[in-house]
């Protein structure tokens, strides 16, 4: 008669699944901290830069900007807020792009 072993799957098939599961958990934890940190500030993503500055100043925040342009922000109306991060309780940094993200 043939002997049938019912101990479970071989170690060589279980180990890769455990490694993949651990890697997915680590990746999820790492990416959970990514993205915009809005804090308590109003969400201005998608707004034109002048409107975003007005909304943030009305809420009591000072604003700094970073842009993707070579020459800086020459015409603020042409720039859209792509990302927003609350630097501290009083300041928000806006990452803007010309004509949209």
Number of C-alpha atoms within 10 A of each C-alpha: 3 4 5 6 7 6 6 7 9 8 8 8 9 11 11 11 11 11 10 11 12 12 12 12 10 12 11 11 11 10 9 9 9 8 10 14 16 17 14 9 19 15 18 21 19 15 18 21 26 15 15 20 21 15 17 19 15 11 13 13 20 15 17 13 15 14 17 13 12 6 7 12 18 9 10 14 14 15 24 25 28 20 20 22 18 18 14 10 12 14 17 24 20 24 20 27 20 20 11 13 14
